[in-house]
Amino acid sequence: MEKKILLIDDDQNEQRVFLEALHKLRSDANCIFARNAELAFKTLNFLTPDFIFLNMHLPTMNGLACLARIKELKHLRSVPVLLYSTSFSDAIKEKAIAMGAASCIRKPSTVNVLMHILNRLISSDGKQHWTWNRSTAPWGKQLNSTGYEY
């Protein structure tokens, strides 16, 4: 079954890296891009993705504010939202998880690492690997019981 991934990120290079990783996986997953929160919410009016990757540093609205709005929408409450950034403070990770983020992921430094993460997503039902669990990390290493870093 084809998975739909929404990447909310203003960096066109990140979009290219996502497409490259999906192509290398030979995945039939469909990745939709939104370069800001406003475009993301317009897209989410007609699309319910299987997963949302949300950059923490967006123009006009930060990732936490965007996460809060996503979780207010009834049809998106069960969609795993993975906050995606080059770095996270422990306080931000704790807040994001408390607000309903499935995880906080440090942007991978290579396409191969992103391929691993995306492969886990695509091959899962979304719940078993991404439900918050303080004792086990779905991939990578656990960071201070507030999120995961690969």
RAGIMO-V603259 format. One record per backbone hydrogen bond with DSSP energy under -0.5 kcal/mol. NH is the residue of the N-H (numbers start at 1). CO is the residue of the C=O. Records with the same first field share a line. If there is no record, write none. Layout:
NH=CO / CO
This chain:
5=3 / 30
6=51
7=5 / 32
8=6 / 53
9=7 / 34
12=10
15=11
16=12
17=13
18=14
19=15
20=16
21=17
22=18
23=19
24=20
25=21
26=22 / 23
27=22
30=3
31=29
32=5 / 30
34=7
37=59
40=36
41=37
42=38
43=39
44=40
45=41 / 42
46=43
47=43
49=47
50=4
51=4
52=80
53=6
54=52 / 82
55=8 / 53
56=84
58=56
61=59
63=56
66=62
67=63
68=64
69=65
70=66
71=67
72=68
73=69 / 70
74=72
76=73
77=73 / 74
79=76
80=50 / 78
82=52 / 80
83=81 / 103
84=54
85=105
93=89
94=90
95=91
96=92
97=93
98=94
99=95
100=97
101=96
102=81
103=81
105=83
107=85
114=110
115=111
116=112
117=113
118=114
119=115
120=116
121=117
122=118
123=119
124=120 / 121
131=127
141=149
143=147
144=142
146=143
147=143
148=104
149=141
